[in-house]
Amino acid sequence: MLHRFQTTADTDLDRNVARIIEKGFTTGAAASAAVQAALIRLLTGNTPDHVTISFLGGGTRTVPVQQVICKADNRCEAIIVKDAGDDPDITHNARIGAV
């Protein structure tokens, strides 16, 4: 029997407790990581392989940087590939950039 606010998916998860859920990150988190990667390249001249972003609710996440390109001395663009984890949506694997 399902309880109020419980879904069939919830009961399936209860049966698969040993299954590890892969946590992804939001489009906003990907954009934040792209800004950080572009700024690192612009300010230090180093191209990061990854960046670590902090969340308002606490915790951090290390995100791989796909690409950083500098188009001028004062303009760099960074690309992060969004990871939706085990809850994929249309933005999963989208290339999120910042200039």
N, C-alpha and C positions, 0 to 999 in steps of 0.2 A: 504494500500500500504506500502511495506517495503522500508525504506530508505537505502542508502548505508551503509554498515557495520551493519545494524540492522538485527537481526534474528527473527524467529518465537518465539523463547524462550524469547526474549526481550519483544515482545508484550504480551506474556502470563504473564510475570512479571508485566507489566504495569496494567493488569487487576486484579492482586492479590497484590496490594500495601500493604494491611493490613497484608499479610503473613510475619512472621518474619523468616529471613534467619539465620540458625545456621551456625556459622563460625567454621570451624575446624582448623587444623594446619598441616603444611607440615611435611614430613618425617625428614627433617633437624631440624625442631623445636623439634620434638619428640626425636631425637638423642641428641640435646642440653640439653633437660630436663633430659634425662637418665644420661648424663655425670654429670650434676649438682647433681642429686640425689645420684649417686655413690660417688661423692666427699664429699658431706655432711656426708654420712655414714662413709666414710673412715677417714675424718678429725675430726668429732665430736663424732662419736659413736652413733649418733641418726639416726633413719630411718624415713625419711620424708614421710608423707601421700601425699604431693603434693609439687611442686616447682613452682616458678614464673620465667618465662623466659622473656627477653627483646628482642624486635625486632629492627633491624637497622633503620627502617623507623619510629620508635617511637611506643610507646604502650607496654603493657605487656600482658601476658596470664598465668593464673594459670592452671597447668596441673597435673592431678592425677598420682601418682606413683603406679604402680601395684605391684612391688616387688623389694626388694633389698636383695641380698645375698652376704655375705662375704665368700670367699673361702680360704682366708689366711689373716694374719694381715695386709698385704699391697695390698690386691686385693679384690675389691667389684664389683659386677655386678648389674645394675639396669635395670628394664624393664618398658617401657611406652607403653600403647596401643594407637596407632595412631587413631585420630578422623578426618575424612575427611569432616565432617560437611554435608552440603546439596549438596556437589559436590563430591560424593564418587568415588573412583577409586579402583584399585586392592590392594592398600595399606591400605584401610580402615580396622580398627581393627587389623592391623598387630602389632606384638610385636616387638618393636624397643628397642634394648639394647645397653649398653655401659659397658665396663670393665675398 
